[in-house]
Amino acid sequence: MKQLITGNRAIVLGALKAGLGFYAGYPITPASEIMHDLSDENITFIHAEDEIASINMILGGSMAGKKTMTATSGPGFSLMQEAIGFGHMTETPCVIVNVQRVGPSTGMPTFAHQGDILQTVYGSHGDYYPIVFYPNSVEECYIYTIEAFNAAEKAKCPVILLSDAFLSKMYESVDLKDIKIKTEKRERKAFSKNDPTIHLTGLLNDNGLPKTLDSLYYKKWLNRIKDKVETAAKSFEYYEYIPNKKSDTLLIAYGITSRVIMELKFQYSIFRPIRLFPVLDELKRVAKKYKKIVVIEMNNGQYKTIVEAELKREIEFIPQLGGKISLEDIKKTLEK
């Protein structure tokens, strides 16, 4: 049976379907409904004092054996960055939802934006390799929340689900009962202090033995982490590709922006990455077919910067700023 729900509500339902056992969070526009709805569910729930506490609580909850999640927006996501790095160092699975709004700082709290792309990938210090999903519909909010939990369990690391104020507040009619997605089980009930293979510290270590002065070991460790995430990510190669044989231009857009530009599929080819990071191998393959590549996004070229580095070629971009997406502006810019 179909139901009329928002993107935020779909994220809640997806998390519960995936087996969410513990949620900690601090309310912030436009993500607050996720927290409000989960407070009524039969899970362990904590209204934390701030976002720093929230992220550390869900890391601890995951170490204790629960599937865990928090949700925030740009300002709160910034506060979580140090703990996200800790989650990668300790290889602790969890899901972090970032419902983006216009920034920096307090910015425009009720307007959608996609300004946290670089922060999502590079926000914490040091080298680490996050898995990042960005749906573009209410139904996909449900689907990729489940897949975010699956990816976290498979990769043993924090996974980011991106949304925005438009997508999370938008109502759509969906039939979620027809969606069948296998959910990953937790391999161990908890990270036990009696398990000699686990030493939970942010310091570089080898089965509990300090390795903070061993550069060669760090290189070995980092390569293992990179390979682990990239191998896990291969199970989540999600994208939408709409080729146009008459066009030598490929448009790349994601999230809510991709829905707006679908009208242009009769003039241009369109590639929509759903897994934003690691950058899809299919995007690299498809891009070779086109003379011109244009990224369209609600920021000043953040994903363009990532894609340009991956493709090792110059690409163009069309920014949509201030919480608005103008199809007419996009059309005129492309025609130039």
Buried (B, 14 or more C-beta within 10 A) or exposed (E): EEBEBBBBBBBBBBBBBBBBBBBBBBBBBBBBBBBEBBEEBEBBBBEBEEBBBBBBBBBBBBBBBBBBBBBBBBBBBBBBBBBBBBBBBBBBBBBBBBBBBBBEEEBEBEBBBBBBBBBBBBBBEEEBBBBBBBBBBBBBBBBBBBBBBBBBBBBBBBBBBBBBBBBBBBEBEBEBEEEEBEEBEBEEEEBEEEEEEBBBEEEBBEEEEEBEEBEEBBEEBBEEBBEBBBEBBEEBBBBEBBBBEEBEBBBBBBBBBBBBBBEBBEBBBBBBBBBBBBBBBBBEEBBEEBEBBBBBBBBEBBBBBBBBEBBEEEBBBBBBEEBEBEEEEBBEBBEE
